[in-house]
Amino acid sequence: MERNPPRLIIGALRGGTGKTIVSLAIISGWRNKGLVIAPFKKGPDFIDAAWLAGAAGQACYNLDTFLMDKNTVLKSFLSRTEGKAGAVIEGNRGIYDGVDEKGTHSTATLAKLLKAPVILVVDATKATRTLAALILGCQKMDPRLEIKGIILNKIGGNRHRKIICSSIEKTCRIPILGEVPKLKEVPFLERQLGLVPPAENSQKEKSLEFCKEIGLKYLDLDGLWRVATLTSGLSASLTEKEEEKKIVDSSVRIGVINDAAFHFYYPENIEELEKRGGKIIGINALEDRELPSIDGLYIGGGFPEVKIEELAANRSFRASLLKAIENGLPVYAECGGAMYLGESIYTRNKFFPMTGIFPVIFGVDEKPWGHGYTILKSDAPNPFFKIGSVIRGHEFHYSRVLKWEKNLTPSVFKVERGFGLDGKRDGLCYKNVLSSYTHIHALGEKRWATALIKKAEWYKNN
């Protein structure tokens, strides 16, 4: 597989500089010109990806060299850009920030793998010529990284702008391709993990229109497109590993709870279930009165605490889920989904009853308990992973375990990296249910989709 789609990576000196809004502005601006753009998000992320998908009018896919091998990253990128005019990849954190002092798995790593030109978004607040020094440092840090343009954000005024632009152009010899002033009102709400997801934003369309206006008014969209076309070809091996070939022709019904409480799903995870013959059945835990006829269930992450009263009030749905699980229904739950399977969630100074599969009480905190990549090792029987399996994933949660009687509900994963349930263990198992704080990506954890489908087939036949 070899192609050369026009592409840009949107990086920054640090997190919180406006990468997401700039990425949305570029995608929206190019889309306004009639271009069909494939959106991508570097690293593990659901919220930014959902906004990028809204701007592009199509699914946003994640690219991550920790969660998947490099050839899989290339294959995913090339397949998702087929038939598209170009691609925008939003980076994460600072351009060189990775898991260690070498910057392993950083946005720069991905940019070099994709041979993609980088546009740096620079927050101009309370600085002028120093910004040129910072950009120059990024240029010198790794000459192989193709930093091809700068977008300035939060410019204070015309004098401020002139000094910054002159300093950067003379010192770094790099073009300024966007100049966004300080804006009084930005129609994006923020929470602990960044932007509030579009599923919870009643002004979603207004927010996306705002980004389009930024692109049309403040960005050099033609200049950015010229940079995007200055790329060389990419190739990926089509040789697939043995486990990838074992795609079964199934006809099982896989329920996916997708509502305002649970909506953190990688599109690749759903697609991999479908590739193996699963028929996806959408479920709403807030409104549906009972579980539909399904052979397996996938509950993703989200913010159950935001819709906690509705979840607690829907007793009939929780009862039907509990009954199906007692009858052997295979269930895989991640993070917020795992909390939903617990006894209760403590938030707003009150305990709210949940499904009660596991005698575990969760509480929502104001500080993060798990935030970053995870590595788990399966060391006890469970429905989806053999003993000895090593699982790579990530966790983002402000919740924690308040009560867990470990003798009644033993865990099945040893935490080798991350926090999990208590810093040492993760993964609760009951009958054919497995819940964990870790999110997995199906392109990196290729055993998962096959295991869920096979377990659903067993349930259907028995």
C-alpha positions as CSV (number, residue, x, y, z in Angstrom):
1,M,0.0,0.0,0.0
2,E,1.6,3.3,-1.1
3,R,0.0,6.8,-1.4
4,N,0.9,10.4,-0.8
5,P,-2.1,12.3,0.6
6,P,-1.7,16.0,1.5
7,R,-1.4,16.2,5.3
8,L,-0.6,18.5,8.2
9,I,0.2,17.8,11.8
10,I,-0.9,20.5,14.2
11,G,1.6,20.7,17.1
12,A,2.4,23.1,19.9
13,L,4.9,24.1,22.5
14,R,2.7,22.7,25.2
15,G,-0.8,21.6,26.0
16,G,-3.6,24.2,26.2
17,T,-2.4,26.5,23.5
18,G,-5.4,26.1,21.2
19,K,-4.5,23.2,19.0
20,T,-8.0,21.8,18.9
21,I,-9.7,25.0,17.9
22,V,-7.0,25.7,15.3
23,S,-7.4,22.1,13.9
24,L,-11.2,22.6,13.8
25,A,-10.7,25.9,12.0
26,I,-8.4,24.4,9.4
27,I,-10.7,21.4,8.7
28,S,-13.8,23.7,8.6
29,G,-12.1,26.2,6.4
30,W,-10.9,23.6,3.9
31,R,-14.3,21.9,4.0
32,N,-15.9,25.3,3.2
33,K,-13.7,25.3,0.0
34,G,-15.2,22.0,-1.0
35,L,-12.4,19.7,0.2
36,V,-13.1,16.4,1.9
37,I,-10.7,16.2,4.9
38,A,-9.9,13.1,6.9
39,P,-9.4,14.1,10.6
40,F,-7.1,12.3,13.0
41,K,-6.1,12.7,16.6
42,K,-2.6,11.8,17.8
43,G,-2.7,9.7,21.0
44,P,-5.5,8.3,23.1
45,D,-8.4,10.8,23.1
46,F,-12.2,10.7,22.7
47,I,-13.3,14.3,23.3
48,D,-11.0,16.2,20.8
49,A,-11.6,13.4,18.3
50,A,-15.4,13.8,18.6
51,W,-15.1,17.6,17.9
52,L,-12.8,16.9,14.9
53,A,-15.3,14.4,13.5
54,G,-18.0,17.1,13.8
55,A,-15.9,19.6,11.9
56,A,-15.0,17.1,9.1
57,G,-18.5,15.5,8.9
58,Q,-17.0,12.1,9.2
59,A,-15.3,9.8,11.8
60,C,-12.0,10.8,13.4
61,Y,-9.4,8.1,13.9
62,N,-6.6,7.9,16.4
63,L,-3.0,7.3,15.6
64,D,-0.7,6.2,18.4
65,T,2.7,4.5,18.4
66,F,2.3,3.3,22.0
67,L,-1.1,1.6,21.4
68,M,-0.2,0.1,18.0
69,D,2.9,-0.8,16.0
70,K,4.2,1.6,13.3
71,N,3.0,-0.4,10.3
72,T,-0.5,-0.5,11.8
73,V,-0.4,3.3,12.2
74,L,0.6,3.7,8.6
75,K,-2.0,1.2,7.3
76,S,-4.7,3.0,9.3
77,F,-3.7,6.4,8.0
78,L,-3.4,5.4,4.4
79,S,-6.7,3.5,4.4
80,R,-8.6,6.3,6.1
81,T,-7.3,8.9,3.6
82,E,-8.2,7.0,0.5
83,G,-10.6,9.1,-1.5
84,K,-10.1,12.2,0.6
85,A,-8.5,15.4,-0.5
86,G,-6.2,15.5,2.5
87,A,-5.7,15.0,6.2
88,V,-5.3,17.0,9.4
89,I,-3.8,15.3,12.4
90,E,-4.1,17.1,15.7
91,G,-1.1,16.4,18.0
92,N,-1.2,16.3,21.8
93,R,0.7,18.2,24.5
94,G,4.0,19.7,23.4
95,I,5.5,18.6,20.1
96,Y,8.3,16.6,21.7
97,D,6.5,15.4,24.8
98,G,6.4,11.6,25.1
99,V,6.5,8.9,27.8
100,D,10.1,9.5,28.7
101,E,13.0,12.0,28.4
102,K,13.6,10.8,24.8
103,G,10.1,11.9,23.8
104,T,9.2,8.3,22.8
105,H,5.7,8.2,21.3
106,S,5.5,12.0,21.0
107,T,3.7,14.0,18.3
108,A,7.2,14.5,16.7
109,T,7.6,10.7,16.5
110,L,4.3,10.4,14.6
111,A,5.1,13.4,12.3
112,K,8.3,11.7,11.2
113,L,6.6,8.4,10.7
114,L,3.9,10.0,8.5
115,K,6.5,12.3,6.8
116,A,4.0,15.1,7.7
117,P,4.8,18.8,7.8
118,V,4.2,20.3,11.2
119,I,2.4,23.6,11.9
120,L,3.1,24.9,15.4
121,V,0.3,26.7,17.3
122,V,2.0,29.3,19.6
123,D,0.2,31.0,22.4
124,A,1.4,34.6,22.2
125,T,0.2,35.7,25.7
126,K,2.7,38.0,27.5
127,A,5.6,37.3,25.1
128,T,7.2,38.6,21.9
129,R,10.8,37.8,20.8
130,T,11.1,34.9,23.3
131,L,8.6,33.0,21.2
132,A,11.1,33.0,18.3
133,A,13.7,31.5,20.7
134,L,11.2,28.7,21.7
135,I,10.4,28.0,18.0
136,L,14.1,28.0,17.1
137,G,14.7,25.5,19.9
138,C,12.1,23.2,18.4
139,Q,13.7,23.5,15.0
140,K,17.2,22.7,16.4
141,M,16.0,19.9,18.7
142,D,15.4,17.5,15.8
143,P,16.3,18.8,12.3
144,R,14.5,15.8,10.8
145,L,11.2,17.2,12.0
146,E,9.7,19.3,9.3
147,I,8.3,22.4,11.1
148,K,6.9,24.3,8.1
149,G,4.7,27.1,9.6
150,I,3.5,28.9,12.7
151,I,0.0,29.9,13.8
152,L,-0.1,32.6,16.4
153,N,-2.9,32.5,19.0
154,K,-4.1,35.1,21.5
155,I,-2.3,38.1,19.9
156,G,-2.8,41.2,22.0
157,G,-2.8,43.9,19.3
158,N,-1.1,45.2,16.2
159,R,2.2,46.2,17.8
160,H,2.3,42.9,19.7
161,R,1.7,41.1,16.4
162,K,4.4,43.0,14.4
163,I,7.1,42.4,16.9
164,I,6.3,38.6,17.2
165,C,6.0,38.1,13.4
166,S,9.2,40.0,12.6
167,S,11.2,38.1,15.3
168,I,10.0,34.7,14.1
169,E,10.5,35.4,10.4
170,K,14.0,36.8,10.9
171,T,15.2,34.3,13.5
172,C,13.5,31.1,12.4
173,R,12.9,31.8,8.7
174,I,9.5,30.2,8.8
175,P,6.2,31.6,7.6
176,I,3.4,32.8,9.8
177,L,0.3,31.1,8.4
178,G,-2.3,32.3,10.9
179,E,-2.8,35.2,13.4
180,V,-5.6,34.7,15.8
181,P,-6.3,37.6,18.2
182,K,-7.5,37.3,21.8
183,L,-11.1,36.5,21.6
184,K,-13.6,37.7,24.2
185,E,-16.0,34.8,23.9
186,V,-15.1,31.2,22.9
187,P,-18.2,28.9,22.7
188,F,-16.5,25.9,24.2
189,L,-17.0,24.7,27.8
190,E,-14.1,23.0,29.6
191,R,-13.9,20.3,32.2
192,Q,-11.1,18.3,33.9
193,L,-10.1,16.4,30.8
194,G,-10.3,19.4,28.4
195,L,-13.3,20.4,26.3
196,V,-16.8,19.2,27.2
197,P,-17.8,16.5,24.7
198,P,-20.1,17.6,21.8
199,A,-22.6,15.0,23.1
200,E,-23.1,17.3,26.1
201,N,-22.8,20.6,24.3
202,S,-26.1,22.1,23.4
203,Q,-24.3,24.7,21.3
204,K,-22.3,22.2,19.2
205,E,-23.2,23.7,15.8
206,K,-22.5,27.2,17.1
207,S,-19.1,26.1,18.3
208,L,-18.2,24.5,15.0
209,E,-19.4,27.6,13.1
210,F,-17.2,29.7,15.3
211,C,-14.2,27.6,14.3
212,K,-15.0,27.9,10.7
213,E,-15.1,31.7,11.0
214,I,-11.7,31.7,12.7
215,G,-10.4,29.7,9.8
216,L,-11.8,32.0,7.1
217,K,-10.9,35.2,8.9
218,Y,-7.5,34.6,10.6
219,L,-5.8,31.6,8.9
220,D,-4.0,31.5,5.5
221,L,-5.9,28.4,4.3
222,D,-4.3,28.5,0.9
223,G,-0.8,28.7,2.4
224,L,-1.6,25.9,4.8
225,W,-2.8,23.8,1.8
226,R,0.4,24.4,-0.1
227,V,2.4,23.2,2.9
228,A,0.2,20.1,3.1
229,T,1.0,19.2,-0.4
230,L,4.8,19.3,0.1
231,T,5.1,15.7,1.1
232,S,6.6,12.5,-0.1
233,G,5.0,9.1,-0.5
234,L,4.1,6.7,2.4
235,S,4.0,2.9,2.2
236,A,2.7,0.2,4.6
237,S,3.0,-3.6,4.5
238,L,-0.1,-5.5,3.7
239,T,1.2,-8.7,5.3
240,E,-1.2,-9.4,8.1
241,K,-0.4,-11.4,11.2
242,E,-2.1,-14.8,11.7
243,E,-4.5,-13.5,14.3
244,E,-5.7,-10.8,11.9
245,K,-6.7,-13.4,9.3
246,K,-9.0,-15.3,11.7
247,I,-12.0,-13.1,11.0
248,V,-15.1,-15.1,11.5
249,D,-18.3,-14.9,9.6
250,S,-20.7,-14.4,12.5
251,S,-24.2,-13.2,12.9
252,V,-24.2,-12.2,16.5
253,R,-25.9,-9.0,17.9
254,I,-23.5,-6.8,19.8
255,G,-25.1,-4.2,21.9
256,V,-23.2,-0.9,22.4
257,I,-24.5,1.6,25.0
258,N,-24.1,5.0,23.3
259,D,-25.8,7.9,25.0
260,A,-24.9,11.1,26.9
261,A,-23.4,9.1,29.7
262,F,-21.4,6.5,27.7
263,H,-19.9,7.7,24.4
264,F,-16.2,7.1,24.5
265,Y,-15.7,4.7,21.7
266,Y,-12.9,4.4,19.1
267,P,-14.7,3.9,15.7
268,E,-12.0,1.3,15.0
269,N,-13.3,-0.8,17.9
270,I,-16.8,-0.8,16.5
271,E,-15.6,-1.5,13.0
272,E,-13.5,-4.4,14.1
273,L,-16.5,-6.0,15.7
274,E,-18.5,-5.5,12.5
275,K,-15.6,-7.0,10.4
276,R,-16.0,-10.2,12.4
277,G,-19.7,-10.4,11.7
278,G,-21.1,-8.5,14.6
279,K,-24.3,-6.6,14.1
280,I,-24.2,-3.4,16.2
281,I,-27.3,-2.7,18.3
282,G,-27.4,0.8,19.7
283,I,-28.6,1.1,23.3
284,N,-29.5,4.0,25.5
285,A,-29.1,3.4,29.2
286,L,-30.8,6.6,30.1
287,E,-34.0,6.1,28.1
288,D,-34.4,2.4,27.2
289,R,-36.6,0.6,29.7
290,E,-34.9,-2.8,29.2
291,L,-32.0,-4.5,27.4
292,P,-32.9,-5.5,23.8
293,S,-32.2,-9.0,22.5
294,I,-28.4,-9.2,22.1
295,D,-25.6,-11.8,22.3
296,G,-22.9,-9.5,23.7
297,L,-22.5,-6.0,25.2
298,Y,-19.9,-3.4,25.0
299,I,-20.1,-0.4,27.5
300,G,-17.5,2.3,26.8
301,G,-16.3,5.1,29.0
302,G,-17.9,8.5,29.4
303,F,-19.1,10.7,32.3
304,P,-21.8,8.7,34.2
305,E,-21.6,11.3,37.0
306,V,-23.0,13.9,34.6
307,K,-26.2,11.8,34.0
308,I,-26.1,10.1,37.4
309,E,-29.7,10.8,38.4
310,E,-31.1,9.5,35.1
311,L,-28.9,6.3,35.3
312,A,-30.0,5.7,38.9
313,A,-33.7,6.4,38.1
314,N,-33.8,3.9,35.2
315,R,-34.3,0.8,37.5
316,S,-36.0,-1.4,34.9
317,F,-33.0,-1.1,32.5
318,R,-30.5,-1.9,35.2
319,A,-32.6,-4.9,36.4
320,S,-32.8,-6.3,32.9
321,L,-29.0,-5.9,32.4
322,L,-28.4,-7.7,35.8
323,K,-30.7,-10.5,34.8
324,A,-29.0,-11.0,31.4
325,I,-25.6,-11.1,33.0
326,E,-26.8,-13.7,35.5
327,N,-27.9,-15.7,32.5
328,G,-24.4,-15.5,31.0
329,L,-24.4,-12.5,28.7
330,P,-20.8,-11.5,27.7
331,V,-20.1,-7.9,28.7
332,Y,-16.9,-5.9,28.2
333,A,-16.9,-2.5,30.1
334,E,-14.3,0.3,30.2
335,C,-13.9,3.1,32.8
336,G,-17.3,4.8,33.0
337,G,-18.9,1.6,31.9
338,A,-17.1,-0.2,34.7
339,M,-18.4,2.3,37.2
340,Y,-21.9,1.6,36.0
341,L,-21.5,-2.1,36.8
342,G,-20.5,-1.3,40.4
343,E,-22.8,-1.1,43.4
344,S,-23.0,2.7,43.5
345,I,-21.3,5.9,42.6
346,Y,-20.7,8.6,45.2
347,T,-21.1,12.1,43.8
348,R,-22.9,15.4,44.7
349,N,-22.7,14.3,48.4
350,K,-24.9,11.3,47.7
351,F,-24.7,7.6,46.8
352,F,-26.5,6.7,43.6
353,P,-27.3,3.0,43.0
354,M,-25.9,1.4,39.8
355,T,-26.2,-2.1,38.3
356,G,-24.7,-3.9,41.2
357,I,-22.8,-6.6,39.3
358,F,-19.7,-5.9,41.4
359,P,-19.8,-5.1,45.1
360,V,-17.7,-2.0,44.5
361,I,-18.4,1.6,45.3
362,F,-16.9,4.3,43.2
363,G,-16.5,8.0,44.0
364,V,-15.9,11.0,41.8
365,D,-13.0,13.2,42.8
366,E,-11.6,16.6,41.8
367,K,-8.2,15.3,41.0
368,P,-7.1,12.6,38.5
369,W,-6.4,9.2,39.8
370,G,-5.4,7.6,36.5
371,H,-4.1,9.6,33.5
372,G,-2.0,8.1,30.8
373,Y,-0.9,4.9,29.1
374,T,-1.4,1.6,30.9
375,I,0.1,-1.9,30.6
376,L,-1.8,-4.8,32.2
377,K,-0.9,-8.4,32.5
378,S,-3.7,-11.0,32.7
379,D,-2.9,-13.3,35.6
380,A,-6.3,-14.9,36.4
381,P,-9.1,-16.5,34.3
382,N,-11.4,-14.1,32.5
383,P,-13.7,-14.2,29.4
384,F,-11.6,-12.3,26.9
385,F,-7.8,-12.5,27.6
386,K,-5.7,-15.6,28.2
387,I,-3.5,-15.8,31.3
388,G,-0.2,-14.2,30.5
389,S,-1.6,-11.8,28.0
390,V,-0.1,-8.3,28.1
391,I,-2.6,-5.5,27.3
392,R,-1.7,-2.0,26.3
393,G,-4.2,0.8,26.8
394,H,-4.8,4.1,28.5
395,E,-6.8,5.5,31.4
396,F,-8.3,8.9,32.1
397,H,-10.4,9.0,35.3
398,Y,-11.2,11.4,38.1
399,S,-13.1,8.6,39.9
400,R,-11.6,6.1,42.3
401,V,-12.6,3.0,44.3
402,L,-14.1,3.9,47.7
403,K,-15.0,0.3,48.8
404,W,-13.9,-3.0,47.3
405,E,-14.1,-6.3,49.1
406,K,-11.3,-8.0,47.2
407,N,-12.0,-11.4,48.6
408,L,-15.5,-11.3,47.1
409,T,-14.4,-9.8,43.8
410,P,-10.9,-10.6,42.9
411,S,-9.1,-8.8,40.1
412,V,-7.6,-10.4,37.0
413,F,-5.0,-7.9,35.8
414,K,-1.7,-6.9,37.4
415,V,-1.0,-3.2,36.7
416,E,2.5,-2.9,35.3
417,R,2.0,0.7,34.2
418,G,-0.8,3.0,35.3
419,F,-3.2,3.1,38.3
420,G,-6.2,1.0,37.6
421,L,-8.4,0.3,40.6
422,D,-5.8,0.8,43.3
423,G,-2.3,1.3,41.8
424,K,-1.7,-2.4,41.7
425,R,-4.7,-4.2,40.2
426,D,-7.3,-3.7,37.6
427,G,-10.0,-5.8,35.9
428,L,-13.0,-7.2,37.7
429,C,-14.6,-10.4,36.5
430,Y,-17.9,-12.1,37.1
431,K,-19.3,-14.9,35.0
432,N,-18.8,-13.5,31.4
433,V,-18.3,-9.9,32.5
434,L,-15.0,-8.1,32.4
435,S,-14.7,-4.5,33.5
436,S,-11.6,-2.3,33.7
437,Y,-10.5,1.3,34.0
438,T,-8.2,0.8,31.0
439,H,-9.5,1.7,27.5
440,I,-8.1,-0.5,24.7
441,H,-7.7,0.3,21.0
442,A,-8.8,-2.6,18.7
443,L,-6.1,-2.0,16.1
444,G,-3.4,-2.4,18.8
445,E,-5.2,-5.0,20.9
446,K,-6.3,-7.3,18.1
447,R,-7.4,-10.2,20.2
448,W,-10.2,-8.2,21.9
449,A,-12.8,-8.0,19.0
450,T,-12.3,-11.7,18.1
451,A,-12.7,-12.7,21.7
452,L,-15.9,-10.7,22.2
453,I,-17.5,-12.1,19.0
454,K,-16.6,-15.7,19.9
455,K,-18.0,-15.3,23.4
456,A,-21.2,-13.8,21.9
457,E,-21.5,-16.8,19.6
458,W,-21.2,-19.2,22.5
459,Y,-23.9,-17.3,24.4
460,K,-26.2,-17.3,21.3
461,N,-25.7,-21.1,20.8
462,N,-26.1,-22.0,24.5
